[in-house]
């Protein structure tokens, strides 16, 4: 039995011991350090309606460079990588259709360098090829934002600037790419209260507004590793489903179990096995090991 299978089995055993009427808290609000006042301000109260503002910035992606680096592109739809991400996204979309809030998907890992940004970016690129979906790829890795760098997009302001009430509207921060259905939201400038901002009402209202205005939109969050930064666990509270990237061979079983412990209040957790060297793969292999359904 693999590490992943043992992890799923342990989680399922733990869930069976829970009572059917157990209700988990939405998020921990016991922080001894108060967040900035702007974090408590709802977008509507500040006159900024996120669902009413279109992106004012545009970026052109270097698709040839991305394809060479192993990313899914419109010209490479027959590649092994493209097909692997089709398999992954089909299950995510099925869960999104069946789960309230399931269109908000967090992609994370237990440790750094397991490939979670590679997976989140490829997933967004693949979803952008859907006929009836649009995608917002959000860089939620506030300590080490990397999404825009991977895509070759210059960006300084982003999510943190919006949530902290800095003088900018969401339309100034969103980046429309030349892939018509893909929009980016960078992490933004560093903020000392980043975890508190991610846990704020402003964040909840932002996601709620996106869901109401754009029901066909899938929101992909690339977060920091779960064992490295508290922001990842906060984003997991907002997400309708979580995809946990596990690096084959390298990731210790203990790290996977610790990460799953952090996600114990998350209803739907899926696994992507990355960098497998099994003979059926060329450069990468992704094993989609299914969902652990919570409450």
C-alpha positions as CSV (number, residue, x, y, z in Angstrom):
1,X,0.0,0.0,0.0
2,X,1.4,3.4,-1.0
3,X,1.9,6.4,1.2
4,X,-1.1,8.1,-0.4
5,X,-3.3,5.1,0.0
6,X,-2.4,4.8,3.7
7,X,-3.0,8.5,4.2
8,X,-6.5,8.2,2.7
9,X,-7.3,5.2,4.7
10,X,-6.2,6.9,7.9
11,X,-8.3,9.9,7.1
12,X,-11.4,7.9,6.3
13,X,-11.0,6.0,9.6
14,X,-10.8,9.3,11.4
15,X,-13.9,10.7,9.6
16,X,-16.0,7.6,10.5
17,X,-15.4,8.3,14.2
18,X,-16.9,11.8,13.8
19,X,-20.6,12.3,14.7
20,X,-22.9,13.1,11.8
21,X,-23.9,16.4,13.5
22,X,-20.4,17.7,14.0
23,X,-20.0,21.2,12.6
24,X,-16.5,22.5,12.1
25,X,-15.8,26.2,12.6
26,X,-15.3,28.2,9.5
27,X,-11.9,29.6,10.4
28,X,-9.8,30.4,13.5
29,X,-10.5,33.9,14.7
30,X,-8.5,33.6,17.9
31,X,-5.4,35.4,16.6
32,X,-3.8,37.6,19.3
33,X,-2.6,40.0,16.7
34,X,-5.5,42.1,15.3
35,X,-5.5,42.5,11.5
36,X,-5.5,45.9,9.9
37,X,-8.8,47.8,9.8
38,X,-8.9,47.4,6.0
39,X,-9.1,43.6,6.4
40,X,-12.5,44.0,8.3
41,X,-13.9,46.3,5.6
42,X,-16.2,44.7,3.1
43,X,-15.6,45.6,-0.5
44,X,-19.2,47.0,-0.8
45,X,-18.5,49.3,2.1
46,X,-15.4,50.7,0.4
47,X,-17.2,51.3,-2.9
48,X,-15.3,48.5,-4.6
49,X,-17.4,45.8,-6.1
50,X,-15.1,43.1,-7.4
51,X,-17.7,41.5,-9.6
52,X,-18.4,44.8,-11.5
53,X,-14.8,45.6,-12.5
54,X,-13.1,44.2,-15.6
55,X,-9.3,43.8,-15.9
56,X,-7.5,46.9,-17.1
57,X,-4.2,45.2,-17.7
58,X,-3.3,42.7,-20.4
59,X,-0.4,40.3,-20.8
60,X,0.8,38.2,-23.7
61,X,2.0,34.7,-22.8
62,X,5.0,33.2,-24.5
63,X,3.4,30.0,-25.4
64,X,6.4,28.6,-27.1
65,X,8.5,29.0,-24.0
66,X,5.8,27.6,-21.8
67,X,5.4,24.5,-24.1
68,X,9.2,23.9,-24.0
69,X,9.0,24.1,-20.2
70,X,6.4,21.4,-20.1
71,X,3.2,23.4,-19.8
72,X,-0.1,22.9,-21.6
73,X,-0.7,25.2,-24.5
74,X,-3.4,25.4,-27.2
75,X,-0.9,24.1,-29.8
76,X,0.1,21.1,-27.6
77,X,-3.3,19.6,-26.9
78,X,-2.1,16.1,-27.9
79,X,0.8,15.9,-25.6
80,X,1.0,13.4,-22.7
81,X,0.9,16.3,-20.2
82,X,-2.2,17.8,-21.8
83,X,-4.0,14.5,-21.5
84,X,-2.9,14.0,-17.9
85,X,-4.4,17.4,-17.0
86,X,-7.6,16.6,-18.9
87,X,-8.0,13.6,-16.6
88,X,-7.3,15.7,-13.5
89,X,-9.6,18.6,-14.5
90,X,-12.5,16.4,-15.4
91,X,-12.7,15.1,-11.8
92,X,-12.3,18.6,-10.4
93,X,-15.1,19.9,-12.6
94,X,-17.4,17.1,-11.6
95,X,-16.8,17.9,-8.0
96,X,-17.3,21.6,-8.6
97,X,-20.7,20.9,-10.2
98,X,-21.7,18.7,-7.2
99,X,-20.4,20.8,-4.4
100,X,-21.4,24.3,-3.2
101,X,-18.3,26.5,-3.6
102,X,-16.5,23.7,-5.4
103,X,-15.4,26.0,-8.2
104,X,-12.8,27.5,-5.7
105,X,-9.9,25.0,-5.9
106,X,-6.7,25.3,-3.7
107,X,-3.6,23.7,-5.1
108,X,-0.9,23.2,-2.4
109,X,1.7,20.7,-1.1
110,X,3.2,19.7,2.2
111,X,6.7,20.9,1.4
112,X,8.4,23.3,-1.0
113,X,9.5,22.3,-4.5
114,X,7.0,19.5,-4.9
115,X,5.6,21.1,-8.0
116,X,2.4,22.7,-6.8
117,X,2.9,25.9,-9.0
118,X,3.6,23.7,-12.0
119,X,0.3,21.8,-11.3
120,X,-1.8,24.9,-10.5
121,X,-0.6,26.7,-13.6
122,X,-1.1,23.7,-15.9
123,X,-4.5,23.1,-14.4
124,X,-5.5,26.7,-15.1
125,X,-4.1,26.5,-18.7
126,X,-6.1,23.3,-19.3
127,X,-9.3,24.7,-17.8
128,X,-8.9,27.8,-20.0
129,X,-9.5,25.5,-23.0
130,X,-13.0,24.5,-21.8
131,X,-15.9,25.6,-24.0
132,X,-18.1,26.9,-21.1
133,X,-15.6,27.9,-18.4
134,X,-13.4,30.8,-17.5
135,X,-10.5,30.6,-15.1
136,X,-9.0,33.0,-12.6
137,X,-5.6,31.9,-11.4
138,X,-4.7,33.5,-8.1
139,X,-1.2,33.5,-6.7
140,X,-2.0,33.0,-3.0
141,X,1.6,32.1,-2.1
142,X,2.2,35.4,-0.4
143,X,5.7,34.5,1.1
144,X,7.0,33.3,-2.3
145,X,4.8,34.3,-5.2
146,X,5.9,32.5,-8.4
147,X,2.9,32.2,-10.7
148,X,3.5,35.4,-12.7
149,X,7.2,34.6,-13.0
150,X,6.4,31.1,-14.3
151,X,4.1,32.7,-16.9
152,X,6.5,35.4,-17.8
153,X,4.2,38.2,-16.6
154,X,5.5,41.4,-14.9
155,X,3.3,42.2,-11.9
156,X,3.8,44.0,-8.6
157,X,0.4,44.7,-7.1
158,X,-2.2,42.1,-6.5
159,X,-4.4,40.3,-3.9
160,X,-2.7,41.7,-0.8
161,X,-3.0,45.3,-2.1
162,X,-6.7,44.8,-2.7
163,X,-7.5,43.1,0.7
164,X,-5.4,45.7,2.6
165,X,-7.3,48.6,1.1
166,X,-4.3,50.2,-0.7
167,X,-5.4,52.7,-3.2
168,X,-6.3,50.5,-6.1
169,X,-9.4,48.7,-7.5
170,X,-9.6,45.1,-8.4
171,X,-9.7,46.0,-12.1
172,X,-6.3,47.6,-11.7
173,X,-4.9,44.3,-10.4
174,X,-6.5,41.6,-12.6
175,X,-4.4,40.7,-15.7
176,X,-6.2,39.6,-18.8
177,X,-4.1,37.2,-20.8
178,X,-4.2,36.6,-24.5
179,X,-5.8,33.2,-23.7
180,X,-9.4,34.6,-23.8
181,X,-10.6,32.6,-20.8
182,X,-7.6,33.0,-18.5
183,X,-7.3,35.9,-16.1
184,X,-4.5,36.3,-13.4
185,X,-4.5,37.9,-10.0
186,X,-0.9,38.3,-8.7
187,X,-0.1,37.9,-5.0
188,X,0.8,41.6,-4.6
189,X,3.2,43.4,-2.4
190,X,4.3,41.7,0.8
191,X,2.1,42.6,3.9
192,X,3.0,41.9,7.5
193,X,-0.6,40.8,8.2
194,X,-1.0,38.5,5.1
195,X,-2.6,35.6,7.0
196,X,-5.1,37.9,8.7
197,X,-6.0,39.5,5.4
198,X,-6.6,36.0,3.9
199,X,-8.9,35.2,6.8
200,X,-10.8,38.5,6.6
201,X,-14.4,39.3,5.7
202,X,-13.0,41.1,2.7
203,X,-11.6,37.9,1.3
204,X,-14.9,36.1,1.9
205,X,-16.9,38.8,0.1
206,X,-14.4,38.8,-2.7
207,X,-14.9,35.1,-3.4
208,X,-18.6,35.3,-2.9
209,X,-18.9,38.1,-5.4
210,X,-16.9,36.1,-7.9
211,X,-19.2,33.1,-7.5
212,X,-22.3,35.1,-7.9
213,X,-21.2,37.2,-10.8
214,X,-19.3,34.4,-12.7
215,X,-20.9,31.0,-11.9
216,X,-19.0,29.5,-14.8
217,X,-15.6,30.7,-13.5
218,X,-13.2,28.3,-11.8
219,X,-10.9,30.0,-9.3
220,X,-7.5,28.3,-8.8
221,X,-5.4,29.3,-5.8
222,X,-1.7,28.5,-5.8
223,X,-0.8,28.6,-2.1
224,X,2.3,28.3,0.0
225,X,3.2,24.8,1.2
226,X,1.0,23.7,4.1
227,X,3.9,23.0,6.5
228,X,5.7,26.2,5.7
229,X,3.1,29.0,6.1
230,X,-0.3,29.4,7.8
231,X,-1.8,31.2,4.9
232,X,-2.2,27.9,3.1
233,X,-4.5,26.4,5.8
234,X,-6.5,29.7,5.8
235,X,-7.1,29.4,2.0
236,X,-8.1,25.8,2.5
237,X,-11.0,27.0,4.7
238,X,-12.3,29.1,1.8
239,X,-11.8,26.5,-0.9
240,X,-14.5,24.1,-1.9
241,X,-11.9,21.5,-2.7
242,X,-8.1,21.0,-2.3
243,X,-5.6,19.3,-4.5
244,X,-2.5,18.2,-2.6
245,X,0.6,17.7,-4.8
246,X,2.9,15.0,-3.5
247,X,6.3,14.5,-5.1
248,X,7.0,10.8,-5.8
249,X,9.7,9.2,-3.7
250,X,10.9,12.5,-2.2
251,X,8.0,13.5,0.1
252,X,8.2,11.8,3.5
253,X,5.1,9.9,4.7
254,X,5.2,12.0,7.9
255,X,4.9,15.2,5.9
256,X,1.9,13.9,3.9
257,X,0.2,12.9,7.1
258,X,0.9,16.3,8.8
259,X,-0.5,18.1,5.8
260,X,-3.6,16.0,5.8
261,X,-4.0,16.8,9.5
262,X,-4.0,20.5,8.7
263,X,-6.7,19.7,6.1
264,X,-8.8,17.7,8.4
265,X,-11.7,20.2,8.3
266,X,-11.6,20.3,4.5
267,X,-14.5,18.4,2.9
268,X,-12.8,17.3,-0.3
269,X,-9.1,16.6,-0.7
270,X,-7.6,15.1,-3.9
271,X,-4.0,14.0,-4.6
272,X,-1.7,14.5,-7.5
273,X,1.4,12.4,-7.6
274,X,4.1,14.5,-9.3
275,X,7.4,13.6,-10.9
276,X,6.8,9.8,-10.9
277,X,9.5,7.9,-12.8
278,X,7.3,4.9,-13.6
279,X,7.9,3.5,-17.1
280,X,4.6,4.7,-18.5
281,X,5.6,8.4,-18.1
282,X,7.9,10.4,-20.2
283,X,9.1,13.3,-18.0
284,X,6.3,13.6,-15.5
285,X,3.5,11.4,-14.3
286,X,0.4,12.4,-12.4
287,X,-1.5,9.8,-10.4
288,X,-4.9,11.1,-9.5
289,X,-5.7,9.1,-6.4
290,X,-9.3,10.3,-5.9
291,X,-11.0,12.3,-3.2
292,X,-11.3,12.0,0.5
293,X,-14.8,13.2,1.2
294,X,-15.2,14.8,4.6
295,X,-18.3,15.6,6.5
